[in-house]
Amino acid sequence: MFFLILSVICSVVVGVIFKISKKHDINDNQIVATNYVVALVFCFAFFTPNLSVITGKSPWILYTTIGILLPTVFLILAASIKYIGIVKTDAAQRLSLFIPILAALFIFKEDFSSIKIVALIIALPAILLILSKPSSDTINRWIFPVLVLIGFGLIDILFKQIALYTKLPYTTSLTIIFSVSLFIMVTIILYQFFILKLKIKAKSLIFGGLVGIFNFGNILFYLKAHQAFSQNPSTVFAGMNMGVIVLGSVVGIFIFKEKLNKHNYVGLFLALFSIILIAYEQIH
């Protein structure tokens, strides 16, 4: 349980860092790029990936797709946290788990229990209520969290495909993906530096380093939690998703004074309830 708690804390801290960066003149691209530098350093330090086993027959299309999606969704996540706050963004990210569930139902034609169907039915109003807020800026209020939800859902589906590719260790595949993401971000940074004349700021590198440390910590402790609960993975699944929503809500409401209305609170409750149902269905 200790590793699971650490994973939840690391996940929420990433959001906190992006929230704090809003108060400074910091380039999100530079933060995300530095994050992948740090993540790669830790990958080699903790996982010692064997890159010699990589061949032209490795799933490069999957690697490239995820490598592009990861920084893209990360930047959207940062924008969402800055625009609508940690509470709603974390909830949207965690509710993205229903994207692969929908894919399993409509694409892979899996049989669905009544519990899963009920959980899906509850998830939709949960999303609507969480994002409910009287505002004239309706498009921007919805676009970021919806893209976060869809983006992380697609990434989850693709990572599941990577997990099925057993010819390479999962950690080696993760290192390759981070390398692709870093290449994408370095290309963007170089374009901004040489063409747009944007300076690389020390603050951005510091914030990026912190994001990289906690982002990697989230991954490392999540994997260790699964190892510790190898006989009951649903415990990790439910604990991670519910833990992030609860802790993210506490941090957002009490530390950053994010305002939620009654509809938002009902939506958070429904989100937690739907995740509990999915976890229960996996156990049974």
C-alpha positions as CSV (number, residue, x, y, z in Angstrom):
1,M,0.0,0.0,0.0
2,F,3.0,2.3,0.6
3,F,4.0,2.2,-3.0
4,L,0.4,3.0,-4.1
5,I,0.2,6.0,-1.8
6,L,3.5,7.3,-3.2
7,S,2.3,6.9,-6.7
8,V,-0.9,8.8,-6.0
9,I,1.1,11.6,-4.3
10,C,3.5,11.8,-7.2
11,S,0.7,12.0,-9.7
12,V,-1.0,14.9,-7.9
13,V,2.3,16.7,-7.3
14,V,2.8,16.9,-11.1
15,G,-0.5,18.8,-11.3
16,V,0.6,21.0,-8.4
17,I,3.8,21.9,-10.2
18,F,1.9,22.9,-13.4
19,K,-0.5,24.9,-11.3
20,I,2.3,26.8,-9.6
21,S,4.0,27.4,-13.0
22,K,1.0,29.4,-14.0
23,K,2.2,32.2,-11.7
24,H,5.5,32.4,-13.5
25,D,6.4,33.3,-17.0
26,I,7.3,29.7,-18.0
27,N,7.2,27.9,-21.3
28,D,5.3,24.6,-21.0
29,N,7.2,23.1,-23.9
30,Q,10.5,23.5,-22.1
31,I,9.0,22.0,-18.9
32,V,7.7,18.9,-20.8
33,A,11.0,18.5,-22.8
34,T,13.1,18.6,-19.6
35,N,10.7,16.2,-18.0
36,Y,11.5,13.6,-20.6
37,V,15.3,14.2,-20.2
38,V,14.9,13.4,-16.5
39,A,12.5,10.5,-17.1
40,L,15.1,8.9,-19.5
41,V,17.9,9.3,-17.0
42,F,15.9,7.5,-14.4
43,C,14.8,4.8,-16.8
44,F,18.4,3.9,-17.4
45,A,19.2,4.2,-13.7
46,F,16.3,2.1,-12.4
47,F,15.3,-0.2,-15.3
48,T,18.7,-0.7,-17.1
49,P,16.9,-1.3,-20.4
50,N,18.7,-3.6,-22.9
51,L,18.5,-1.5,-26.1
52,S,20.4,-4.1,-28.1
53,V,17.3,-6.3,-28.4
54,I,15.5,-3.6,-30.4
55,T,15.2,-4.4,-34.1
56,G,13.4,-3.1,-37.2
57,K,10.6,-5.6,-36.4
58,S,9.8,-3.9,-33.1
59,P,6.4,-2.2,-33.0
60,W,7.7,1.2,-34.2
61,I,4.3,2.4,-35.3
62,L,3.0,2.0,-31.7
63,Y,6.2,3.5,-30.3
64,T,6.0,6.5,-32.5
65,T,2.2,7.1,-32.0
66,I,2.5,6.9,-28.2
67,G,5.7,9.0,-28.3
68,I,3.9,11.8,-30.1
69,L,0.7,11.5,-28.0
70,L,2.4,11.6,-24.7
71,P,3.9,15.1,-24.9
72,T,0.9,16.4,-26.8
73,V,-1.5,15.2,-24.1
74,F,0.9,16.4,-21.4
75,L,0.8,19.9,-22.8
76,I,-3.0,19.8,-22.9
77,L,-3.0,18.5,-19.3
78,A,-0.8,21.5,-18.3
79,A,-3.2,23.9,-20.1
80,S,-6.2,22.3,-18.5
81,I,-4.8,22.5,-15.0
82,K,-3.9,26.2,-15.5
83,Y,-7.3,27.0,-17.0
84,I,-9.9,24.9,-15.0
85,G,-7.8,23.6,-12.1
86,I,-6.5,20.4,-10.6
87,V,-9.8,19.0,-9.3
88,K,-11.6,18.8,-12.6
89,T,-8.5,17.9,-14.7
90,D,-7.6,15.0,-12.4
91,A,-11.1,13.8,-12.5
92,A,-11.2,14.0,-16.3
93,Q,-7.9,12.2,-16.5
94,R,-9.0,9.3,-14.3
95,L,-12.4,9.0,-16.1
96,S,-10.4,8.4,-19.3
97,L,-10.3,4.7,-18.1
98,F,-13.7,4.4,-19.7
99,I,-12.3,5.0,-23.2
100,P,-10.5,1.6,-23.3
101,I,-13.6,0.0,-21.7
102,L,-15.7,1.4,-24.6
103,A,-13.1,0.2,-27.1
104,A,-13.4,-3.3,-25.5
105,L,-17.2,-3.2,-25.9
106,F,-17.5,-1.8,-29.5
107,I,-14.2,-2.6,-31.1
108,F,-13.0,-5.9,-29.5
109,K,-16.6,-7.1,-28.9
110,E,-16.0,-8.2,-25.3
111,D,-18.9,-9.5,-23.2
112,F,-20.0,-6.9,-20.7
113,S,-21.5,-7.5,-17.3
114,S,-24.4,-5.5,-16.0
115,I,-22.0,-3.9,-13.5
116,K,-19.8,-2.5,-16.2
117,I,-22.7,-1.2,-18.1
118,V,-24.0,0.6,-15.0
119,A,-20.6,2.1,-14.4
120,L,-20.5,3.4,-17.9
121,I,-24.0,4.9,-17.6
122,I,-22.9,6.6,-14.3
123,A,-19.6,7.9,-15.8
124,L,-21.3,10.1,-18.5
125,P,-23.3,12.3,-16.1
126,A,-20.3,12.4,-13.8
127,I,-18.2,14.0,-16.5
128,L,-21.0,16.5,-17.3
129,L,-21.5,17.4,-13.7
130,I,-17.8,17.7,-12.9
131,L,-17.4,20.2,-15.8
132,S,-20.6,22.0,-15.1
133,K,-20.1,25.7,-14.4
134,P,-22.0,28.8,-15.5
135,S,-19.6,30.6,-17.9
136,S,-19.7,32.6,-21.1
137,D,-16.4,30.8,-22.1
138,T,-18.1,27.5,-22.7
139,I,-15.8,26.2,-25.5
140,N,-12.5,26.6,-23.5
141,R,-14.1,25.3,-20.3
142,W,-14.9,22.0,-22.1
143,I,-12.2,21.6,-24.7
144,F,-9.2,21.0,-22.4
145,P,-10.6,18.4,-20.0
146,V,-12.4,16.6,-22.8
147,L,-9.1,16.4,-24.8
148,V,-7.4,15.2,-21.6
149,L,-10.0,12.4,-21.2
150,I,-9.8,11.3,-24.8
151,G,-6.0,11.6,-25.0
152,F,-5.2,9.6,-21.9
153,G,-7.9,7.0,-22.9
154,L,-6.1,6.5,-26.3
155,I,-2.7,6.3,-24.6
156,D,-4.1,3.7,-22.2
157,I,-5.3,1.6,-25.2
158,L,-2.0,1.8,-27.0
159,F,0.0,1.0,-23.8
160,K,-2.1,-2.1,-23.4
161,Q,-1.0,-3.1,-26.9
162,I,2.6,-2.6,-25.9
163,A,2.1,-4.8,-22.9
164,L,0.9,-7.6,-25.2
165,Y,4.1,-7.4,-27.2
166,T,6.2,-9.7,-25.1
167,K,9.3,-9.9,-27.3
168,L,10.6,-6.8,-25.5
169,P,10.5,-6.0,-21.8
170,Y,7.9,-3.4,-21.0
171,T,10.5,-1.1,-19.4
172,T,12.6,-1.2,-22.6
173,S,9.6,-0.2,-24.6
174,L,8.9,2.6,-22.1
175,T,12.5,3.9,-22.6
176,I,12.0,3.9,-26.4
177,I,8.7,5.8,-26.1
178,F,10.2,8.4,-23.8
179,S,13.1,8.8,-26.4
180,V,10.6,9.5,-29.2
181,S,8.7,12.0,-27.0
182,L,12.0,13.7,-26.1
183,F,12.9,14.0,-29.8
184,I,9.5,15.6,-30.6
185,M,9.9,18.1,-27.8
186,V,13.5,18.9,-28.6
187,T,12.5,19.6,-32.2
188,I,9.8,22.0,-31.0
189,I,12.2,23.7,-28.6
190,L,14.8,24.2,-31.3
191,Y,12.2,25.7,-33.6
192,Q,11.1,28.1,-30.9
193,F,14.7,29.0,-30.1
194,F,16.1,29.5,-33.6
195,I,13.0,30.6,-35.5
196,L,10.8,32.3,-32.9
197,K,13.7,33.5,-30.9
198,L,12.3,32.3,-27.6
199,K,14.9,32.0,-24.8
200,I,15.4,28.9,-22.8
201,K,14.8,29.9,-19.2
202,A,16.3,28.4,-16.1
203,K,12.9,28.4,-14.3
204,S,11.5,26.2,-17.0
205,L,14.3,23.7,-16.6
206,I,13.8,23.6,-12.9
207,F,10.1,23.1,-13.1
208,G,10.7,20.5,-15.9
209,G,13.1,18.7,-13.7
210,L,10.6,18.5,-10.9
211,V,7.9,17.3,-13.2
212,G,10.3,14.6,-14.5
213,I,11.1,13.4,-11.1
214,F,7.5,13.1,-9.9
215,N,6.2,11.8,-13.2
216,F,8.8,9.0,-13.2
217,G,8.1,8.4,-9.5
218,N,4.4,7.9,-10.4
219,I,5.3,5.3,-13.0
220,L,7.9,3.5,-10.8
221,F,5.7,3.3,-7.7
222,Y,2.7,2.3,-9.8
223,L,4.7,-0.7,-11.2
224,K,6.0,-1.6,-7.7
225,A,2.4,-1.4,-6.4
226,H,1.3,-3.9,-9.0
227,Q,4.2,-6.2,-8.1
228,A,3.2,-6.0,-4.4
229,F,-0.5,-6.7,-5.2
230,S,0.2,-9.1,-8.1
231,Q,-2.7,-11.3,-7.0
232,N,-5.1,-8.4,-6.8
233,P,-4.4,-5.8,-9.5
234,S,-7.8,-4.2,-9.1
235,T,-6.7,-2.9,-5.7
236,V,-4.0,-0.9,-7.4
237,F,-6.3,0.1,-10.2
238,A,-9.1,1.4,-7.9
239,G,-6.7,2.8,-5.3
240,M,-4.8,4.8,-7.9
241,N,-7.8,6.3,-9.6
242,M,-9.8,7.1,-6.5
243,G,-6.7,8.3,-4.6
244,V,-5.8,10.8,-7.3
245,I,-9.4,12.2,-7.5
246,V,-9.7,12.5,-3.7
247,L,-6.2,13.9,-3.1
248,G,-6.4,16.1,-6.2
249,S,-9.7,17.5,-4.9
250,V,-8.4,18.2,-1.4
251,V,-5.3,20.0,-2.8
252,G,-7.3,22.0,-5.4
253,I,-10.1,23.0,-3.0
254,F,-8.1,23.7,0.2
255,I,-4.7,24.8,-1.0
256,F,-5.5,26.5,-4.3
257,K,-9.0,27.6,-3.3
258,E,-10.6,26.2,-6.5
259,K,-14.3,26.8,-6.4
260,L,-16.7,24.0,-7.1
261,N,-20.5,24.1,-7.2
262,K,-23.0,21.5,-6.0
263,H,-23.1,19.9,-9.4
264,N,-19.3,19.4,-9.4
265,Y,-19.4,17.7,-6.0
266,V,-22.1,15.3,-7.2
267,G,-20.0,14.6,-10.3
268,L,-17.0,13.8,-8.3
269,F,-19.0,11.4,-6.1
270,L,-20.5,9.7,-9.2
271,A,-17.0,9.4,-10.7
272,L,-15.7,7.7,-7.6
273,F,-18.7,5.4,-7.5
274,S,-18.3,4.4,-11.1
275,I,-14.6,3.5,-10.5
276,I,-15.6,1.5,-7.5
277,L,-18.0,-0.5,-9.6
278,I,-15.4,-1.2,-12.2
279,A,-13.0,-2.4,-9.5
280,Y,-15.6,-4.6,-7.9
281,E,-16.4,-6.1,-11.3
282,Q,-12.7,-7.0,-11.8
283,I,-12.5,-8.6,-8.4
284,H,-15.5,-10.8,-9.0
